[in-house]
Amino acid sequence: MRRYLTRRVAVAVPTLLAVTVLIFVAMRVVPGDPAVLLAGDFATPETVQALRAKWGLDRSLPVQYGVFFRNLLRGDLGTSIVSDLPVRDEILQRFRVTIILAVCAIAVALVIGFSAGIAGATRPYTAWDYGSMATALVGVSTPIFWSGMLLILVFAVRLGWLPSGGADAWQGYVLPAVSLGFFAAGVIARQTRSAMLDVLRQDYVRTARAKGVRESRVNAHHALRNALIPVATIVGLEFGRMLGGAVLTETVFSLPGLGSFLIVSIAKRDYPVVQGIVLWIALAFVMINVLVDVLYAVLDPRIRYA
């Protein structure tokens, strides 16, 4: 297992290096100069040039990247051009909101997705199957911003049971978690049903039934565990997407998370903040992929010995 995990981590390092280059170049080719935006419309050329020199924007691109990468090796993501605060502190402050939302949303998605997928696979072509897949189709097809506004209208405005947003109390995460999780639940449900149907047709499942093993044990022990291997990939991708900042959800529910912060930073050409957030998102995806690979090896021992 240690050797298997070491190989997976080693593969992730070049990915992160490539991300640093891509995001650095991408931010420099985007039209707009942060110094001009900060100086204002009536600023003199001398003022703009002074701001460019202050933030190192007057240097060549290789020199700027060298400074950026050297600071990155020390764990320094730089200083925000707009707020003049450390980027790392800005990200950590907002990441707390994003990770709480992501964990709550993936919990909602797993409960709904697994329940609908298993119900459809164990009772194929019945009302249970059609109902669960209809639920999954609604979840996948419903735009997050529309479901979010509908939840606010019903549960916050009409019934007054929950707040319409905000991160001041746990109640503020309920509606955004349901809105974000319901979309992911549709994807998980369809993948779970497909994977379980494929496993339930295998010879070893029929053998277990022929031996008199209870149907519930066949489904849980023999079918579900093996069906989880492809499902784990979908769950990992959905969780990584949520950790990257659910822009629409955070905007609709007024949550100060990474997604909304990234959009504002892009509009203001705040290079250090955008680079820091994208690297943070890339690191989250890499870590989740490593965890999913480890989960593969736990679910199927043949993988780690391959």
Secondary structure, DSSP 8 states (H G I E B T S, - for coil): -HHHHHHHHHHHHHHHHHHHHHHHHHHHHSS--HHHHHH-TT--HHHHHHHHHHTTTTS-HHHHHHHHHHHHHTT---B-TTT-SBHHHHHHHHHHHHHHHHHHHHHHHHHHHHHHHHHHHHSTTSHHHHHHHHHHHHHHHS-HHHHHHHHIIIIIIIS--S-SS-SSSGGGGHHHHHHHHHHHHHHHHHHHHHHHHHHHTSHHHHHHHHTT--HHHIIIIIIIHHHHHHHHHHHHHHHHHHHT--HHHHHHTT--SHHHHHHHHHHTT-HHHHHHHHHHHHHHHHHHHHHHHHHHHHH-HHHHT-
